[in-house]
């Protein structure tokens, strides 16, 4: 059977995972119970957030071809995943929303694919959407190809139209929609074969890692040359923990291929196969496996460096150990080391009692923290910090390419805020009568804490996305969070009476009968200064009944903060306390007198 290896790449929420669902449904047995909506989003967080975090691969059989398909993340924070998996394929389906057109992550993932010389097939998705402009989107996509220095052959891309949601593709917008057959036929016709010679010595590269408690580490990648069988001896060529070249001999214990959503054990894999290999615990991402008697290697996968870091440490608040299962420094170290084994784009440094974790962006860190809390960890984390570097004596910081779609009536405040955060506007475009698109170049640190402000000001009607641009000279300082904190000055349970009086001072995060401690942030002050308050104070009882005193005190509904929102509003002197059931913001120095003394020094 002939083979095709393709990846599906796109901006966030342009329909990659949904399209794969429909391909699986079209090519599989209609009674196959494994095929479900968003089947490739197996992680709970992926389903909840509607984004792909981890790359995944599947395979379908169509017209005497085996088509290996890789679903990639669209968000640039997970660029480490994208860069790795594109090494496994020969062509890409580039999905572009028929209404939104090319977006920042479209540029990011397309640039990676073009640099690797991959064949691109353009899929204009969501053609059923009201107000879509497929012809205009094709023109803008072609312009993007030219901007990214695509070759003449790459820029002469085939185009097909689809509605992944409704399960059809058409060669022309006016064609009658039926099913996914036009897309599958185009893949067979346009996507190049896998190449490589089956008779050459074996050569394989690891692009993804998995783990099984019975088999240990499982390495997923592509066979570039030759074949290997269960029990064969192979040579690993990689790097040790210090980054020095290392070679070692191993025996292959298990081999797996993919079909639909299943991983199927096999005796042999050969040129062009995307497969999983078990039995080599030292093998890691970027390593090569080759025939034991013919030492060869592939160029290691290079990942762009992290731009944001956070400090992780064990939870040391007054409530430490109440809600979590894993609360020690050893637990934390082991969990972070386990993450580093499969997540190549993360870096870790031990700094005394804490761990500095560096990543591609806030979202990647938020996903890690959320996964850890669901596993039962209690941790404290600091405000995200950008990673700066010195070049010829000049301080450099990362910049982002930012695109925002929002209601025109709210654009004034957003522009003012982005300018304050050292952003530079490039373009403002009218999308419709009441919607505009704004393009900015802005320091990465200018986006820390921006999300919650943006959602509040646009009342949830705006969207924005960004991608790493480059390192530039430091753009200068600006004031961080503009509102101070409401800080508990007592231990105990919050009372209705106390919160009713405090809510005039700002926005609350807690409701009545909530456990609080001294130094815990219970809300944001309406002014730019911190304010110590007593949220546990009870009303004094008297023998007198005043007019209206028996009426229930009406409290404003407290703001429920998500993981990203709590990270967004953290100030420099605050820590986010994360447990399986709670997210609490607290001051580093809990005692009010100690904080004042520190501020005065």
C-alpha positions in Angstrom: 0.0 0.0 0.0 1.3 3.5 -0.9 1.9 6.0 1.9 1.3 9.7 2.3 2.4 11.7 5.4 0.6 15.0 5.9 0.2 17.5 8.8 -2.8 19.8 9.3 -1.7 23.3 10.3 -3.7 26.4 11.0 -4.3 29.3 13.4 -6.1 28.5 16.6 -9.8 27.6 16.1 -9.7 27.5 12.3 -11.0 23.9 12.4 -8.0 21.4 12.3 -9.3 18.9 14.8 -12.8 19.0 13.5 -11.6 18.4 9.9 -9.6 15.3 11.1 -12.8 14.0 12.8 -14.6 14.2 9.5 -11.8 12.5 7.6 -11.7 9.7 10.2 -15.5 9.4 9.9 -15.4 9.3 6.1 -12.6 6.8 5.8 -13.4 4.5 8.7 -16.0 1.8 9.3 -19.3 3.7 9.9 -19.8 1.4 12.9 -16.5 2.3 14.5 -17.4 3.5 18.0 -14.0 5.0 18.5 -14.7 7.9 16.2 -16.2 10.8 18.2 -16.4 14.5 18.0 -13.0 16.1 18.4 -11.5 12.6 18.8 -8.0 13.9 18.5 -8.3 16.2 21.5 -7.8 13.4 24.1 -6.6 15.6 26.9 -9.3 17.0 29.2 -7.9 20.5 29.0 -8.0 20.3 25.2 -11.7 19.5 25.2 -12.5 22.1 27.7 -10.6 24.9 26.0 -11.2 23.9 22.4 -7.5 24.0 21.5 -4.9 21.4 20.6 -2.1 21.3 23.1 -0.3 18.1 22.1 0.4 17.0 18.6 -1.3 13.6 17.7 -1.1 11.3 14.8 -3.6 9.0 13.2 -3.8 7.1 9.9 -6.6 6.3 7.5 -6.8 4.0 4.5 -8.2 5.5 1.3 -8.0 4.4 -2.4 -5.1 1.9 -1.8 -3.2 4.5 0.2 -2.3 4.7 3.8 -2.5 8.4 4.8 -0.7 9.3 8.1 -2.2 12.5 9.5 -0.8 14.7 12.2 -2.9 17.2 14.1 -0.7 20.1 15.3 -1.3 22.8 17.9 -2.1 26.2 16.4 -1.0 28.4 19.3 2.6 29.6 19.2 3.1 28.7 22.8 3.1 25.1 21.7 5.5 25.8 18.8 7.9 23.1 20.1 5.2 20.5 19.1 4.7 22.0 15.7 8.4 22.2 14.8 9.0 18.6 15.8 6.0 16.9 14.0 6.6 18.8 10.7 9.8 16.8 10.4 7.7 13.6 10.0 5.6 14.7 7.0 6.1 15.6 3.4 3.1 17.9 2.9 0.6 20.1 4.9 -3.0 21.0 4.7 -3.1 24.7 5.6 -6.5 25.6 7.0 -7.6 29.2 6.8 -10.9 30.6 8.0 -13.0 31.9 5.1 -14.0 34.9 7.2 -10.9 35.7 9.3 -8.3 35.0 6.7 -4.6 34.4 7.7 -3.8 35.2 11.3 -0.6 35.4 13.4 -0.4 31.6 14.0 -1.1 31.0 10.3 2.1 32.9 9.6 4.0 31.0 12.3 3.0 27.5 11.3 3.2 28.2 7.5 6.7 29.7 7.9 7.9 26.5 9.7 6.4 24.3 6.9 7.9 26.4 4.1 11.4 26.4 5.8 11.2 22.6 5.7 10.3 22.6 2.0 6.9 21.0 2.5 4.2 20.9 -0.2 1.2 23.0 0.9 -2.4 22.4 0.0 -4.7 25.3 1.0 -8.0 24.5 2.6 -10.4 27.4 2.9 -12.5 26.3 5.8 -15.9 27.5 7.2 -17.3 28.5 3.8 -20.8 28.0 5.4 -20.1 31.0 7.7 -22.1 34.2 7.0 -20.0 37.0 5.5 -17.1 34.8 4.4 -14.8 36.0 1.7 -13.0 33.0 0.2 -11.6 34.8 -2.8 -10.2 37.6 -0.7 -8.8 35.1 1.7 -6.9 33.2 -1.1 -5.4 36.5 -2.2 -4.2 37.3 1.3 -2.8 33.8 1.8 -0.9 34.1 -1.5 0.6 37.4 -0.3 1.6 35.7 2.9 3.4 33.0 0.9 5.4 35.7 -0.9 6.2 37.5 2.3 7.6 34.3 3.7 9.8 33.8 0.7 8.0 30.7 -0.6 9.5 29.1 -3.7 7.6 29.4 -7.0 6.6 25.7 -6.6 5.3 26.3 -3.0 3.4 29.4 -4.0 1.6 27.5 -6.8 -0.6 25.8 -4.2 -3.8 23.8 -4.9 -6.9 25.2 -3.3 -10.0 23.4 -2.0 -13.0 24.7 0.0 -14.6 23.0 3.0 -17.0 23.1 6.0 -15.4 20.8 8.5 -18.3 21.4 10.8 -20.7 20.0 8.2 -18.4 17.3 6.9 -17.9 18.3 3.3 -15.3 19.6 0.8 -15.8 21.1 -2.7 -13.4 22.0 -5.5 -15.4 25.2 -6.2 -17.6 27.2 -3.8 -20.6 26.8 -6.2 -20.3 23.0 -6.2 -23.0 21.0 -4.5 -21.7 19.9 -1.1 -21.7 16.1 -0.4 -18.8 14.6 1.6 -15.0 14.7 2.1 -14.3 12.8 -1.2 -13.0 15.9 -3.0 -10.4 16.6 -0.3 -9.3 13.0 -0.1 -8.9 12.8 -3.9 -6.8 16.1 -3.8 -4.5 14.6 -1.1 -3.9 11.5 -3.2 -3.3 13.6 -6.3 -1.1 16.4 -4.9 0.6 15.2 -1.7 4.0 13.7 -2.5 4.9 10.1 -1.5 7.1 9.4 1.5 10.3 8.7 -0.5 13.3 6.8 0.9 14.5 3.3 0.0 13.3 0.3 1.9 16.5 -1.5 1.0 18.8 1.1 2.6 20.0 0.7 6.2 17.5 1.7 8.9 17.2 5.3 9.9 14.6 6.8 12.3 14.2 10.1 14.3 12.2 10.7 17.5 9.8 13.6 17.4 7.3 12.8 20.2 7.5 10.9 23.5 4.8 8.8 25.3 4.9 6.7 28.4 3.3 3.4 29.4 3.7 2.0 32.9 4.2 -1.5 31.4 6.4 -0.6 28.4 8.1 2.4 29.8 9.1 5.2 27.4 7.6 5.0 23.9 9.2 7.0 21.1 7.1 8.2 18.2 8.7 9.3 14.9 9.2 8.5 11.2 11.2 5.9 9.5 13.3 7.8 6.9 15.1 4.8 5.4 15.1 1.0 5.5 13.1 -1.2 7.9 13.3 -2.6 11.4 11.7 -5.6 13.1 10.9 -6.5 16.7 14.0 -7.9 18.3 16.5 -6.1 16.0 19.6 -4.4 17.4 19.8 -0.7 16.7 22.1 2.2 17.6 21.0 5.3 19.4 22.8 8.5 18.4 21.9 11.5 20.7 23.1 13.8 23.5 23.7 13.2 27.2 22.4 15.4 29.9 25.4 17.8 29.4 24.7 18.1 25.7 27.7 15.9 24.7 27.3 13.4 21.8 26.6 9.8 22.9 26.0 6.5 21.2 24.6 3.3 22.6 23.2 -0.1 21.3 19.7 -1.4 22.1 17.2 -4.0 21.2 13.7 -3.1 19.9 11.1 -4.8 22.1 7.8 -3.5 20.7 6.7 -1.7 17.4 3.4 0.0 16.8 1.6 1.5 13.8 -1.5 3.8 13.9 -4.9 3.3 12.3 -7.8 5.5 13.2 -7.6 6.2 16.9 -5.9 2.9 17.6 -2.2 2.0 18.2 -1.7 -1.5 16.6 1.3 -3.7 17.4 3.3 -4.9 14.4 6.4 -6.9 13.7 7.9 -4.6 11.1 8.0 -0.9 10.2 9.6 0.4 7.1 10.4 3.6 5.0 7.7 6.2 5.3 6.0 4.7 8.4 5.1 7.0 11.3 5.4 4.5 14.2 6.0 4.0 17.9 9.1 2.1 19.2 9.4 0.8 22.8 12.3 -0.7 24.6 14.9 2.2 24.6 14.5 4.2 27.9 17.4 6.6 27.1 15.9 7.7 23.8 14.6 11.3 23.7 13.3 13.9 21.3 15.7 14.7 18.5 17.7 11.5 18.8 18.3 9.2 15.8 18.1 5.4 15.6 20.0 3.6 12.9 21.1 0.2 11.9 23.7 -1.1 14.4 26.2 -1.8 11.7 25.7 1.4 9.7 26.1 4.5 11.8 24.1 7.4 10.4 22.3 10.4 11.9 19.8 13.1 11.1 20.1 16.7 11.9 18.8 17.4 15.5 15.6 19.3 15.9 16.3 22.9 16.9 13.6 24.6 19.0 13.3 28.3 19.4 14.2 29.5 23.0 11.7 30.2 25.7 10.6 33.8 26.2 8.7 33.7 29.6 9.6 32.2 33.0 7.9 31.6 36.3 9.2 30.4 39.7 7.6 27.2 41.1 7.9 26.3 44.8 6.1 24.2 47.4 3.0 25.8 48.9 4.1 27.5 52.1 0.9 29.4 52.9 -1.0 29.0 56.2 -3.3 26.6 54.3 -0.5 24.4 53.0 -1.3 20.7 53.0 -5.0 21.0 53.4 -6.2 20.2 49.9 -3.4 18.5 48.0 -1.9 15.1 47.7 1.6 16.1 46.6 3.0 18.8 48.7 6.8 18.3 49.1 9.7 19.7 47.1 10.7 16.1 46.0 7.2 15.6 44.6 7.5 18.9 42.7 11.0 18.2 41.3 9.9 14.7 40.1 6.8 16.0 38.4 8.7 18.8 36.6 11.4 16.4 35.5 8.8 14.1 34.1 7.3 17.0 32.1 10.7 17.9 30.7 11.1 14.4 29.4 8.2 14.9 26.9 8.1 18.7 26.5 11.2 19.8 24.7 10.2 23.5 24.7 10.3 23.8 28.5 13.5 24.5 30.5 14.1 24.2 34.3 16.7 25.6 36.7 16.8 25.0 40.4 17.2 28.2 42.3 17.5 27.4 46.0 14.1 26.2 47.2 12.3 27.0 44.0 12.4 25.9 40.3 12.6 28.4 37.5 10.5 27.1 34.6 10.9 28.8 31.2 8.4 28.4 28.4 7.3 29.9 25.1 4.4 31.8 26.7 1.9 32.3 29.5 -0.6 29.8 28.1 1.9 27.0 28.0 2.7 27.6 31.7 -1.0 27.9 32.6 -1.6 24.5 31.0 1.2 22.9 33.0 0.0 24.4 36.3 -3.6 23.3 35.6 -2.5 19.8 34.8 -0.5 19.6 38.0 -3.4 20.8 40.2 -5.7 18.2 38.7 -3.1 15.6 39.5 -3.2 16.6 43.2 -0.3 19.0 43.5 -0.1 22.1 45.8 2.3 24.7 44.5 3.1 28.4 44.7 4.0 30.3 41.5 5.3 33.8 40.8 4.2 36.4 38.3 5.4 35.5 34.8 8.6 37.3 33.8 10.0 37.8 30.3 13.4 36.4 29.6 15.8 39.2 28.6 19.3 38.9 27.2 22.4 41.1 26.6 23.6 41.6 23.1 26.8 43.8 22.7 26.0 45.5 26.0 22.4 46.2 25.1 19.4 44.8 27.0 17.1 42.9 24.6 13.6 41.6 25.2 11.2 39.5 23.1 8.5 41.2 21.0 5.2 39.8 19.7 3.2 40.3 16.6 -0.4 41.0 17.9 -3.7 41.0 16.0 -6.9 42.0 17.7 -10.5 41.9 16.4 -12.9 43.9 18.5 -16.0 46.1 18.5 -15.1 49.6 17.2 -16.8 51.3 20.2 -14.2 49.6 22.6 -11.1 50.2 20.4 -10.2 53.5 21.9 -9.5 52.2 25.4 -7.7 49.1 24.0 -5.4 51.3 21.8 -4.7 53.5 24.8 -3.8 50.6 27.0 -1.6 48.9 24.3 0.3 52.2 23.8 0.8 52.5 27.6 2.3 49.0 27.5 4.9 50.2 24.9 3.1 48.7 21.9 3.3 50.2 18.4 0.3 50.2 16.1 0.9 49.0 12.6 -2.5 48.9 11.0 -6.2 49.4 11.8 -8.7 47.8 9.4 -12.5 47.9 9.3 -13.9 44.3 9.2 -17.6 45.3 9.2 -19.8 48.2 10.3 -19.0 47.7 14.0 -15.9 45.5 14.1 -12.2 46.5 13.5 -8.9 44.7 13.3 -5.8 46.2 15.0 -2.3 45.0 14.4 0.5 45.8 16.9 4.1 45.0 17.6 4.5 44.9 21.4 7.0 43.7 24.0 6.0 40.2 25.3 5.8 41.7 28.9 3.2 44.1 27.6 0.8 41.1 27.1 1.3 39.8 30.6 -1.9 40.8 32.5 -3.5 42.2 29.3 -6.0 39.3 28.7 -8.2 40.0 31.7 -8.3 43.8 31.0 -9.1 43.1 27.3 -12.0 40.7 28.1 -13.5 43.1 30.6 -13.3 46.1 28.3 -14.7 44.3 25.2 -17.3 42.4 27.3 -16.0 39.2 25.9 -16.7 40.2 22.3 -13.1 40.7 21.2 -10.4 38.2 20.3 -6.7 38.5 20.1 -3.7 36.3 19.2 0.0 36.9 19.1 3.2 35.1 17.9 6.8 35.6 18.7 8.5 38.2 16.5 12.1 38.7 17.6 14.3 40.1 20.3 14.7 43.9 20.2 16.2 46.6 22.5 14.4 47.0 25.8 11.4 49.4 25.2 11.4 51.1 28.6 9.5 50.7 31.9 5.8 51.2 32.4 3.5 50.8 35.4 2.2 47.2 35.9 -1.2 46.5 37.5 -3.0 49.8 37.9 -5.2 48.7 40.8 -4.1 47.8 44.3 -5.1 44.7 46.3 -7.7 44.2 49.0 -5.8 42.2 51.6 -7.1 40.3 54.6 -5.7 41.5 57.9 -7.4 38.6 59.9 -7.6 34.8 59.9 -11.1 33.2 59.8 -14.2 32.8 57.7 -15.5 35.8 55.7 -18.8 37.2 56.9 -21.7 38.7 54.9 -21.6 41.8 57.0 -17.8 42.5 56.5 -17.9 41.8 52.7 -20.9 44.1 52.3 -18.9 47.0 53.7 -15.7 46.0 51.8 -17.3 45.7 48.4 -17.7 49.5 48.1 -13.9 49.7 48.0 -13.4 47.5 45.0 -14.0 44.1 43.3 -14.2 41.0 45.5 -12.9 37.5 44.7 -14.4 35.7 47.7 -17.9 34.9 48.9 -19.3 34.6 52.5 -18.1 31.7 54.7 -14.8 31.4 52.8 -11.6 30.6 54.8 -9.0 33.4 54.5 -5.7 34.2 56.2 -3.6 37.3 57.0 -2.0 38.4 53.8 -4.4 36.7 51.4 -5.7 38.9 48.5 -9.5 38.9 48.6 -10.1 41.4 45.8 -8.9 44.4 43.8 -9.0 47.9 45.2 -10.7 50.6 43.2 -7.5 52.7 43.7 -3.9 52.1 42.9 -2.8 51.4 46.5 -3.1 48.2 48.5 -5.7 48.2 51.3 -5.7 46.0 54.4 -9.3 45.0 55.3 -11.1 42.8 57.9 -13.3 40.4 55.9 -14.2 38.2 59.0 -15.7 41.0 61.1 -19.2 40.2 62.5 -22.0 42.6 63.2 -22.2 43.5 66.9 -25.5 42.4 68.5 -27.6 44.9 70.4 -31.1 44.9 72.0 -32.2 47.6 69.7 -33.8 46.9 66.3 -33.0 49.7 63.8 -35.2 50.3 60.8 -34.2 47.9 58.0 -31.5 46.2 60.0 -33.1 42.8 59.5 -33.1 43.0 55.8 -30.6 40.7 54.0 -27.4 42.4 52.9 -27.1 42.2 49.2 -23.6 41.3 47.9 -22.3 41.7 44.4 -21.4 38.4 42.9 -17.6 37.9 43.5 -15.4 37.5 40.4 -14.5 33.8 39.8 -10.9 33.9 38.4 -9.6 31.3 35.9 -6.0 30.1 35.9 -4.9 32.7 33.2 -6.8 35.5 34.9 -5.1 34.9 38.3 -1.7 34.8 36.5 -2.6 38.0 34.6 -3.4 40.1 37.7 -0.5 38.8 39.9 1.7 41.7 41.0 5.5 41.5 41.6 5.1 41.1 45.4 2.4 38.4 45.1 2.3 34.6 44.8 -0.4 32.4 43.3 -1.3 29.5 45.6 -2.5 26.6 43.5 -4.2 23.6 45.0 -6.6 20.9 43.5 -9.6 22.8 44.7 -8.5 26.5 45.0 -6.7 29.4 43.4 -5.6 32.0 45.9 -3.5 35.1 45.5 -1.4 36.1 48.5 1.3 38.6 49.4 4.9 37.2 49.6 5.1 38.9 53.0 1.9 38.0 54.8 2.3 40.3 57.9 1.0 43.8 57.2 3.8 45.4 59.3 6.5 43.4 57.6 5.2 44.5 54.1 5.2 48.2 55.2 8.7 47.8 56.6 9.9 46.1 53.3 8.4 48.9 51.2 10.0 51.6 53.3 13.5 50.0 53.1 
